[in-house]
Amino acid sequence: MFRNIKNYFNKKNLKDKKYLYLFDEPNNEEYVCFDCETTGLDPKKDDIISIGAVIIKNNTIVASKKFVKFIKPKTKLQVEAIKVHHIRECDLEDAEDINKVIKEFLEFIGNRTLVGYFLEFDIAMINKYLKPILGIKLPNKALEVSAIYYDYKIERIPQANIDLRFNTIMNELKIPSLGKHDAYNDAVMTSMIFIKLKNLPKVKIN
């Protein structure tokens, strides 16, 4: 209900009616899992440098459909961020403009439910560029895998401290690591986590 109210006012701000499809009710059998790499960890100051996304359909990652884009940032890459994703400024010389990539991203995700790990940050980064272009924030329903995992663990063994680190969740669910840390690989691994959790007994996907 709260999401519907938010989207009612969100839709009124839409500058281009071409994107009204984003507000349609999603198909419950299709999801998009995505991840962003950024210049730093502050959505207000930092920029997206890459987006990786995959479609999940009927419990399968659709390998033939993927979204991988590199974006030229307006802000300087932070040293700590480079240590994580190993993307340097020289690697982004031929990268694309964020305004173009955002529109392509919207066409890729459609009205599907979004899935991610610490997804709130990635959505905040997308909204930073989306709001000036179209006047809206992403209206898509969103599912956080760490929250689904937390509910799964607390149901089985009630405890105060549950380790929600990405690698811990991967190991616990016996998900193979793809090694290289980038937006696309992270999206694929997060998709595998989501599919595994989604099919466990008593796990509810809201």
C-alpha positions as CSV (number, residue, x, y, z in Angstrom):
1,M,0.0,0.0,0.0
2,F,2.8,2.5,1.0
3,R,4.6,1.7,-2.2
4,N,1.5,2.4,-4.3
5,I,1.0,5.8,-2.6
6,K,4.7,6.7,-3.2
7,N,4.4,5.7,-6.8
8,Y,1.2,7.7,-7.3
9,F,3.1,10.9,-6.5
10,N,6.2,9.6,-8.2
11,K,4.3,9.0,-11.5
12,K,2.8,12.6,-11.4
13,N,6.4,13.9,-11.7
14,L,7.3,11.8,-14.8
15,K,8.5,14.1,-17.6
16,D,8.3,11.6,-20.4
17,K,5.2,9.4,-20.8
18,K,7.2,7.0,-22.8
19,Y,8.4,5.5,-19.5
20,L,4.9,5.0,-18.0
21,Y,5.5,1.2,-18.4
22,L,7.9,1.4,-15.4
23,F,4.9,1.8,-13.2
24,D,3.1,-1.4,-14.4
25,E,2.6,-4.3,-12.1
26,P,5.6,-6.6,-12.4
27,N,5.5,-10.2,-13.6
28,N,6.2,-12.4,-10.5
29,E,8.3,-14.8,-12.6
30,E,10.8,-12.3,-13.8
31,Y,13.4,-10.2,-11.9
32,V,16.4,-8.1,-12.7
33,C,19.5,-8.3,-10.5
34,F,21.9,-5.4,-10.8
35,D,25.0,-4.0,-9.3
36,C,26.9,-0.7,-9.6
37,E,30.6,0.1,-9.2
38,T,31.2,3.7,-8.2
39,T,33.9,6.3,-7.6
40,G,33.2,6.1,-3.8
41,L,30.5,5.3,-1.3
42,D,28.6,8.6,-1.1
43,P,25.6,8.8,-3.5
44,K,25.5,12.6,-3.2
45,K,29.2,13.1,-4.2
46,D,30.2,10.0,-6.1
47,D,29.5,8.7,-9.6
48,I,28.6,5.4,-11.2
49,I,31.4,4.0,-13.3
50,S,29.8,0.6,-14.3
51,I,26.5,-1.1,-14.2
52,G,26.0,-4.9,-14.5
53,A,22.6,-6.5,-14.7
54,V,21.0,-9.9,-15.5
55,I,17.4,-11.1,-16.0
56,I,16.1,-13.9,-13.9
57,K,13.2,-15.9,-15.4
58,N,11.6,-19.0,-14.0
59,N,14.5,-19.6,-11.5
60,T,17.1,-19.3,-14.3
61,I,19.6,-16.6,-15.1
62,V,19.0,-15.6,-18.8
63,A,22.6,-15.8,-20.0
64,S,21.6,-14.4,-23.5
65,K,20.4,-11.2,-21.9
66,K,22.8,-9.1,-19.9
67,F,23.5,-5.4,-19.3
68,V,27.1,-4.3,-19.0
69,K,28.1,-0.7,-19.3
70,F,31.0,1.5,-18.3
71,I,30.4,5.1,-17.6
72,K,32.8,8.1,-17.6
73,P,32.6,9.7,-14.2
74,K,32.6,13.5,-13.4
75,T,34.3,12.9,-10.1
76,K,37.7,11.5,-9.3
77,L,38.0,7.8,-8.4
78,Q,38.7,7.2,-4.7
79,V,41.7,5.0,-3.9
80,E,39.6,2.7,-1.6
81,A,37.1,2.2,-4.4
82,I,39.9,1.3,-6.9
83,K,41.1,-1.4,-4.4
84,V,37.7,-3.0,-4.6
85,H,36.8,-2.9,-8.2
86,H,40.3,-2.4,-9.8
87,I,38.8,0.1,-12.4
88,R,41.2,3.0,-13.0
89,E,40.5,6.3,-14.7
90,C,42.5,5.2,-17.8
91,D,40.1,2.2,-18.1
92,L,37.2,4.6,-18.6
93,E,38.6,6.7,-21.4
94,D,36.1,5.2,-23.9
95,A,33.2,4.9,-21.4
96,E,29.7,6.2,-22.2
97,D,27.7,9.1,-20.9
98,I,25.6,8.4,-17.8
99,N,22.4,10.0,-19.2
100,K,22.5,7.7,-22.2
101,V,23.2,4.6,-20.1
102,I,20.4,5.4,-17.6
103,K,17.8,5.4,-20.4
104,E,19.2,2.1,-21.8
105,F,19.1,0.7,-18.3
106,L,15.4,1.6,-17.9
107,E,14.7,-0.2,-21.2
108,F,16.5,-3.3,-19.9
109,I,14.8,-3.5,-16.5
110,G,11.3,-2.5,-17.6
111,N,8.8,-2.9,-14.8
112,R,10.5,-6.0,-13.4
113,T,11.2,-6.4,-9.7
114,L,14.8,-5.4,-8.8
115,V,17.1,-7.7,-6.8
116,G,20.4,-6.9,-5.3
117,Y,22.8,-7.0,-2.3
118,F,22.7,-3.7,-0.3
119,L,20.4,-2.6,-3.1
120,E,19.4,0.6,-1.4
121,F,22.8,2.1,-2.3
122,D,22.6,1.1,-5.9
123,I,19.1,2.4,-6.3
124,A,20.2,5.7,-4.7
125,M,23.0,6.0,-7.2
126,I,20.6,5.4,-10.2
127,N,18.1,7.8,-8.7
128,K,20.8,10.5,-8.5
129,Y,20.8,10.6,-12.4
130,L,17.2,9.5,-13.1
131,K,15.6,12.3,-11.1
132,P,17.1,15.2,-13.2
133,I,16.4,13.4,-16.5
134,L,12.8,12.1,-15.9
135,G,11.7,13.7,-12.7
136,I,11.1,10.4,-11.0
137,K,12.9,7.8,-8.8
138,L,12.9,4.2,-9.7
139,P,9.4,2.9,-9.1
140,N,10.2,-0.8,-9.4
141,K,9.6,-3.1,-6.5
142,A,12.9,-4.1,-4.8
143,L,14.1,-7.2,-3.0
144,E,17.2,-7.2,-0.8
145,V,19.0,-10.6,-0.7
146,S,20.7,-9.9,2.7
147,A,17.2,-9.3,4.2
148,I,15.8,-12.5,2.7
149,Y,18.9,-14.3,4.0
150,Y,18.5,-12.8,7.5
151,D,14.8,-13.9,7.7
152,Y,15.9,-17.4,6.6
153,K,18.6,-17.6,9.3
154,I,16.6,-16.2,12.1
155,E,13.7,-18.6,11.4
156,R,16.0,-21.6,11.6
157,I,18.3,-20.5,14.5
158,P,17.1,-17.4,16.4
159,Q,20.2,-15.4,17.3
160,A,21.2,-11.8,17.8
161,N,24.1,-11.6,15.4
162,I,23.8,-12.9,11.8
163,D,26.8,-12.3,9.5
164,L,25.4,-10.6,6.4
165,R,28.7,-10.2,4.6
166,F,28.5,-11.2,0.9
167,N,31.1,-14.0,1.1
168,T,29.6,-15.4,4.2
169,I,26.2,-15.7,2.5
170,M,27.9,-17.3,-0.5
171,N,29.7,-19.8,1.6
172,E,26.6,-20.6,3.7
173,L,24.5,-21.3,0.6
174,K,27.3,-23.1,-1.2
175,I,27.3,-20.6,-4.1
176,P,30.5,-20.8,-6.3
177,S,32.5,-17.6,-6.5
178,L,33.2,-16.1,-9.9
179,G,36.4,-14.6,-8.6
180,K,36.7,-11.2,-10.3
181,H,34.9,-8.5,-8.5
182,D,33.0,-6.4,-11.0
183,A,29.4,-5.2,-11.5
184,Y,28.4,-8.0,-13.9
185,N,29.9,-10.9,-11.8
186,D,28.5,-9.5,-8.6
187,A,25.0,-9.3,-10.3
188,V,25.4,-13.0,-11.4
189,M,26.5,-14.2,-8.0
190,T,23.7,-12.2,-6.3
191,S,21.2,-13.8,-8.7
192,M,22.4,-17.2,-7.7
193,I,22.0,-16.3,-4.0
194,F,18.4,-15.1,-4.7
195,I,17.4,-18.2,-6.7
196,K,18.8,-20.5,-4.0
197,L,17.0,-18.6,-1.2
198,K,13.8,-18.3,-3.2
199,N,13.6,-22.1,-3.5
200,L,14.3,-23.0,0.1
201,P,11.4,-24.3,2.2
202,K,9.5,-21.6,4.2
203,V,11.4,-18.7,2.6
204,K,8.9,-16.0,1.6
205,I,9.7,-13.5,-1.2
206,N,7.5,-10.5,-0.6
